[in-house]
Amino acid sequence: MRWPVRAGLTTLGLALAVAVMVAATFTDDALDEILDVAFSQSNRQDMMLLFAEDRPVSVLEEVRRLPRVLVVEGQLYLAAELRHGPRTKQVAIEARPPESDLSRVIDGTGRVVAPPPGTILLADRLAAQLNAQPGDVIEVEFLTNRRETFQLPVAGLVTQYFGLGAYMDFDTVNTLFRQAPRVSTASLLIDEEHEDALHARLKEMPGLAGTIMLTESRRAFENTIAENVVIMTTIYATIAILITVGVAYNGARVQLSERARELASLRIPGFSRGEVSAILMGETLVLALAAQPLGWVPGWAIAWSMTEGFTSDLYAIPLVLKPATFAQASLVVLVACIVAVLVVRRRLDNLDLVAVMKTRE
């Protein structure tokens, strides 16, 4: 209370250190959410087969007879340009049978959704770019050989972290093009322990443009994310610790320089070193505790701005802030603050009482 400006600045510095730690640690939970939704809930297949051109659904029976194939599902992808008012966007519209289980559309609550017949389902980021809301009618021009254009109502929006998805009912697409059901890709669930025989047969399969191993992609993505998160968290944590140590040490050191005489005088009536140092440490730790809730708010703001800044057509990072995130940030800052104050305490313990008492205030 004797130096309110100094106390306020110390509290502000420690609060900003907490904010930096919140911004550093929230990404771990956010990326876990992406992995869970993108791979565990939405895309659960082991492999995808990409055909050079759309094939009749009878090709799925042919794929099902391949060795080590357990489950097969087909999807149809169509290049299209979506228009809503003056805004346009080129995307790939995906159509899949409603009973699909390997490749699914998941909404923000984790519920499996399917576009009703005669409508289109949009990812929320795609809808934002088109300024479209559920119930709006958008113009869909298919960029296929027929290049036909249709007016379709938006059935709903889904949260999606990868790409700008647009989805239609499988039967509706085939009806619009007046064609027998066709597929562009096939999703496979396979026996991974004996997949060499499957790869050998796929090399002989006509009309196959390529394969995607989702299991390997998932594993590579997890490894890359884990490495990047460790690096980023280490950098942010180092910055937060340096801020904390600098603020706490300097504040305690200044207090010691200004109050060395009165602190030393407490030793004369018989106060112990621990009791004397508790006065100096206690003041700093009170400020550190007061800084914790003050740092959570800017930490949330920094995390939110990071998610907005990283959002693009390719991916989006969700804002996932759990109580453990704030607790971990506060714990790191408080521990660093205690270490910094303990360094100052050693100087207090080593004070020359005679020399200090001879100095003038």
N, C-alpha and C positions, 0 to 999 in steps of 0.2 A: 504493500500500500504506500510505502514511502517513495517508490519509483514506479508509478503506474505506467508510464510510457515504456520504460525498459521491460517491465513485466509483460505488457501487451505485445511488444515486438518479439519477446522470447516465446510467448504462447503462439503467436502467428507463425514464427519459424518452425516450431514443432508441429503445428497443425498442417503446414504445407508438406512436411516430411511424411505425415500420415497420409495425406492425399496422394503423394507420389507412390507410396506402397500400395494403396488401394488400386490405383491405375495399373500397377505392375502385376498384381496377383489376380485381378478379375479375369484376365485373358485365359488363364488355365481352365476355369469353369466354363467360360464362353466356348472355348475350343472343344471341351468335352461335350457340350451341348450340340455343337455342329457334328461331331463324330457320331453321336448317338442318333440324331435325327437323320443324317445323310446316309449312314451305313447300317445301323442296327434296325431302324424303323422303316426308312424309305426304300433303300436299295439293298436287298438282302440276298441277292443272287451271288454265285461264285464266279460266273463267267457270262459275257455277252457275245453273241455272234452278230456280226454286221454283214448284211447281204449287200451285194453290189447294186441290186435294184429290188424293188418291192416284189415279194414272192407270195404265192397263194398260201393260205394257212395250212395246207397239206404238208408244207415243208416242216412244220413242227413235229409231225408224226415221224418224218424221216430223221429229224434230229433226236427224237426220243428213243429211237432204236440204236443210237450210237452207244458204244461201251461207256460204262461208268456214269451215264446221265440218269439222274434221279427224277428231276422235275423240269419241265419246259414250259415257258410262257412267251407269248409274242407281243410285240408292240409295233405300232405304225407311226413313223415320224414324217411330217410334211412341212416343207419350208413355206412360210406364209408372211405376208405383210399385214399388220394390224393397223387400222386407222380409227381414230376417234377425234372428230373435229379436225383441227389442223395438225394433230400429232400423229406420227407414224412410227412403227417399230417392226423390224424384221426379226422373226423368231422361228423356232422349230416347234410346231404343234405336235404334241404326243397324244396318241389315242391308244388306249389299252382296254382289254375286256374288264368289266366291273369285278369279276371274280379273281383278278390277279392278286397274287400273294407275295411274289418275290419282289416286284417293283410296284410301289404304292405311292399315293399322294397323301401326305400327312399334314393336318392343319396345326395351328398353334397349340392346341390342347392335346395333341398326340392321337387324334381320332382319324381314322382312315376315311377319306372323302372321295367321291366320284362325281364327275360332272353329269347332270341330268341330260337326257337326250335333247338334242337341238340347242344346246347352250355351250358356252365356253367358260372354263375356269382359269383364272389368272393368278400368277404370283403377285404378292402385294407390291413388290418393287416395280414390276412391269406395269401394274395398274396405275401406280403413281406416275410413271413416265407418260402414260397415255391419258392421265387425268380421268380415269374410268372408275366407276363404282358399281357394286352389284345392282343389277336392274338396268344399267345402261346398255344400249345396243351399239356394238362396234362393227366395223366393216372388216371382213377377213378375205383377203385376196390370196389364194393359194398359188405359189410360184412353181407349180408343176407344169407338166406338158399342157394340161388343159387350161391352166390359169383362170380358173373360175372364181367368182367373187360372191360372198354370201353375207347377209346381215344376221349376226348372232347376238343374243343377250348374254350379259355377263352373269353367270350363276352365283359366283362368290369369289373370295380371295383367300389365298393360302400363304402362310409364311414359308419362305424357302431361302436357304442359305447359299446354294450353288445355282448360278445361272438365273435366267428369266423364263420360268416355265409357263407354258400355256397348254391346257388339256381339254380334250373333247371326248365324247363318248365314241367307242370303237364302232358300233353299228351305225351311228349317225354319220361318221365320216365316209364309210363305205356306201351308205345310201346316197349321200350328196354327190358322190362321184359315180354313182350307178355302176358299181363294180362288185364282184364277189370279194369276200373278206381277204385282205392281204396284210402282210407284215413286213417291216423293215429290219427288225432285229429280233433276236431270241434270247431270253434270259434263262440261264441254266443253273440248276443246283446239282453239283457233281460229287462223286466220291474222290476227294483230293488225294487219297493215298495211292490211287492207281490211275492218275490222269494222263500218263504218258501214252497209253493206248488211245485215249480220246484225241489227243493232239495229233497223233499219227493219222487217224481217220479224218480229222478235220482238214488236213493238208490235201486230201483227195476229194473233198466235197466241192462240187462245182458251184459257181456263183457266190462264193464266200469272199467278202472283201477284207475281213480282218476279225480279230478277236480281242476282247478286253478281259483281263483277269482282274476282277473286282477284289479278290482276296489280296493279291499282290499290291494293287493300287491302295487299298485300305491300309495295309501294313506300311507301305512307303509313306503314305500321308501321315500316319501316326508317328513314325520315326522323325520325319521332317518337322512336324509340329512340336514334338517333344524337345528336339534340339533347339529350335528357335525360341520356344517358351523359356527354356533354361537360360539361354543367353540373354533374352530380353529381361527376364525377372532378375537375373544377377546384376545387370546394369542398373535397373531401376532401384533395386534394393541397395546397391552400393551408393547411389546418389542419395537415397533417403537416409542411410546411416551416416553419410558424411554431413548432411544437413543437420541431423540430430546431434551428432557429436560436436560439430562446430558451434551450434547454438547453445547447447547445454553446457559445454565446457567453458565457452567464453562468458556466459552469464554467471556461472558459479565462480569462475576465476575473478571476474570483476567484483563480485560480492566479497570474495575473500580478501582482495586487495583493499577494499574500502572498510571492511569490518574486522580486519585481522586483530586490532587492538581489543575490541569488545569481546570477540570470540575467545581470544587468549585469556582475557581477564576472568572468564568463567572457570578456568582451570584453577585459579587461586582459591576460591571457596571450596573446591573439591569435586567439581564436575569432571566426569571421565572424558576421555577422548571421543568415545562413541556418542556420548550425550551432546558434546559440543558440535561434533560433525553432523549430528542429526538435525541441528538447526539449519545449517547450510544446505544439506541434502534435502531436507524436508521442503524448503521453499522451492527449490528447483523441481522436485517431483510433483508438488501441488500444481505448478504451472504445466507440467507435462500431462498430468491427468486432465486438467481443464482443456488442454489442446486436442484431446482425442475426439470428442464429438464435433468440435469445430473443424477437424480435418476430414471427417467423413463426408460432409456436404460437398466441398470442392473435389474430393476424390470421386464422388459419384459424377460430378460435372465433367471431370477430365475423362472418366471412363466413357460417359455418353458421347463426348465429342470425338473420342477415338473411334467408337463404333460408327459414328456418322462419317468421319473422315475416311475410313477404310472401305465403306460401302461402294460397290461398283457393279457393273453388269455381270461380272464373273462371280462375285461372292459377296456375302454380308456377314458381319460378326454380330451376334446377339448380345444384348446388355444383360449379363447374368451376374448379379451381385447378391451373394449369400451372406448371412451373418458371420460365417466363418471368415469371409474375406476381410471384413472390417476388424474382426478380432485379431486376425493374423497381422494386419498392418499395425494395429495399436501395440501388439506384443513386441514386434520388432523395434518400433520406435522407443517404447518404454525400456527395453533391455539396453539399447544403445545409449539412452539417456542415463541409465543407472551406471553403466560402465564409464561414461564421461565424467559423471559426478564423483565416482570412486577415485578417479585419477586426481581430481582436485582435492579430495579428502586426504590423500597421501601428503599433499603439500601442507594441509592444515595440521596433520599429525606431526609433521616434522618442523613446525614453527619453533623458533628460538624464543621462548616466553620472555626472557630478560630483554632481548633486543627489541621485541615487539612492544613491550610495555614502556620502553624508553622513547619510542617514537611518539610524535604529536599527532593528534587526529587532524 
